[in-house]
Amino acid sequence: MIQESSAGLTVKSFDDDIPYTHTWSNEDDEYDEYGTDLVQEQGDNQTEYTRERNETSRNINVIMIYTYIAFVSRSLWNSNALSIFVFLLVNVDDKKTVGFITGLTGLTQLLSSYPASFVADKYRRDNVVKFGSIIGFISIFFTLYAAQKENLTLLAIGLSCYGISQGIVNPSVWALLADSVSKGGRSLYFTKRLQLEFYGRTTGPVLSLILFWKLGIEEWTIDVCAALIKMGQFVSIIELLCLYFVSDDYCVIDKSTHLPNVEMKKQQPDKDSIKFENSTESLLAMEQQNQGVNKQTRICCWSLYLHRIVPICVAVADLIGGISIGMSVRYFPIFFADNLNLSPNAVQFISLVTNLLLSWASYLGQYFGVRIGRLETSIIMKFIGCFTMFGMISSYSNGMSNMLVIVLYLIRTATVMGTGALTRSVLMDHVPKNERSRWNSVEAVTNFSWAGSAVLGGLLVDAKGLLYVFSFSSWCVLFSTIPYAIAIWIGVARETI
């Protein structure tokens, strides 16, 4: 029986002589926008679902801590230090080797991601995460040894193991976070996670600057890069230990997915069916949504399920964006050190400021995303970033000051790369819970495209130069906004303020 009153909506049913009740308060509805959840409570012959704040899910806090520590580690070894370490170990005129070596991470991540995510969706995600952490420890061993011996072969093995570990861990971690937050609040928590990522990326350059200041380092050397790589690997040990504290058991029960699964049986022992009274608009809308989920639509010559179009568009756009950004991202440290003749302190300081701006840009994107639309905001930010990059190229080509070039680079990076939380939250809002790990494995394809396109970028650098690669990359980023526009035209779920 469904009863509606000023206090809220109550759904009651009886399974023989065992009753259960579902109650939602009207006062609690306002919290839906921020991701409250239904928590099962069992009593004497009765099961009730009451609301509980998402902050009580232990997965959220653990994943946030893991994110921060992981990117402290990566900012120490897997950004400026890694690129310049490889650059100094090989012929200084052979820039494409940087792309080939660092591309191994993306390739192995791509190969391991989908099989691991399929297993995670079918069984338990926390077990898959723990297995990935074991591969991570193997990666630490080889990378430390490679830095000590200054050996590119050992480094390639370490980076390959690192890519396998990330391919196994990342889709399941993202899916666990999505499972721990109700629909309507995901962009907020995804933005918080992205901000912690940027704060972690900021901490690494700060530690590097302290090290350089203490040791009086004024130029890049192999020993300096090796020291940063070793520091990052030791921090990675803490990162991997965090993975043993996430669990599928801490995921939430979401009202939007739970209510349709309630099996309504006989109301009283002497009746064979239940009568519905005062049916509400919310239940009707939910029924219509469930009926419409299998409808198909046609795009060009393909017939697709309607509910698949938006996530496909977002995934394709992220993939194209990953290819575009990956062409140039590994070559900015070399551009600063080789073309602008900046010291290690200056390069690390640029990384520090970049990540502070990325954190601010991601917060600003989330603020406007809930007001004008998440994908609309992403398109605007990417356009700003691309035209700023064109300004940076023009400024450098015309001999303007290094300060202007650096400022334009900072604006470009903050706007182009500050939209990840918005697009990821849209993706998670439009896919079923039992497919989230697989859809998150698209991140592995994107990361491979970063690494793989770094190889393409290296070939273009040898043929055309760094500025050509930066310009071509920006045009490709502009092209990547087209699938976002298609998703907006189809219809994207909106979050409310």
Number of C-alpha atoms within 10 A of each C-alpha: 18 17 15 13 10 8 12 14 18 15 17 16 20 19 14 12 10 11 15 17 14 19 18 17 15 13 10 14 13 11 16 17 16 22 21 27 25 22 17 14 10 11 8 7 9 12 15 15 18 16 20 18 17 21 13 12 20 16 26 23 15 17 20 21 18 25 22 22 27 23 25 27 26 23 31 30 23 18 19 24 26 24 23 23 24 23 20 18 15 13 10 11 10 14 23 19 21 24 27 19 22 26 26 23 28 27 22 21 30 25 17 20 28 22 14 26 28 20 17 25 18 12 13 14 25 21 19 20 27 21 16 25 25 13 19 25 20 15 24 22 15 21 29 22 15 21 22 14 12 18 14 17 12 18 23 21 19 25 26 24 26 27 30 28 28 25 33 34 32 22 28 30 24 22 24 25 23 26 24 28 28 26 26 22 22 26 29 22 21 24 25 18 24 24 26 23 25 26 22 25 29 28 22 25 25 19 17 22 20 12 16 17 12 9 10 9 15 13 13 17 15 16 13 19 21 22 18 25 26 21 18 25 22 14 18 22 17 14 22 22 14 19 23 15 13 25 18 15 12 15 22 24 20 19 19 13 14 10 13 12 8 11 10 15 16 17 19 14 11 8 9 9 12 15 9 10 10 10 13 12 9 10 12 11 11 15 12 11 11 12 10 13 12 13 11 14 14 11 9 6 6 8 10 14 14 16 19 15 22 25 22 18 22 23 23 19 23 26 21 21 25 25 27 27 25 26 29 29 19 26 25 18 23 20 16 18 19 11 12 15 14 19 16 23 21 15 20 25 16 20 23 22 16 23 26 20 22 27 25 16 22 25 20 16 28 23 18 15 23 18 15 12 20 28 24 18 21 25 20 14 20 25 19 16 25 24 17 23 25 19 17 25 19 14 17 17 11 8 9 12 11 15 9 14 21 18 14 19 21 23 20 26 22 24 26 27 19 29 27 17 26 26 22 24 21 23 20 23 23 18 17 11 15 15 16 25 30 22 24 24 28 19 23 29 25 24 26 27 27 31 28 24 26 31 25 20 34 25 20 18 22 14 11 12 13 20 19 15 22 24 17 17 24 26 16 18 24 20 14 24 24 16 21 26 17 15 18 17 10 13 13 20 14 16 20 13 12
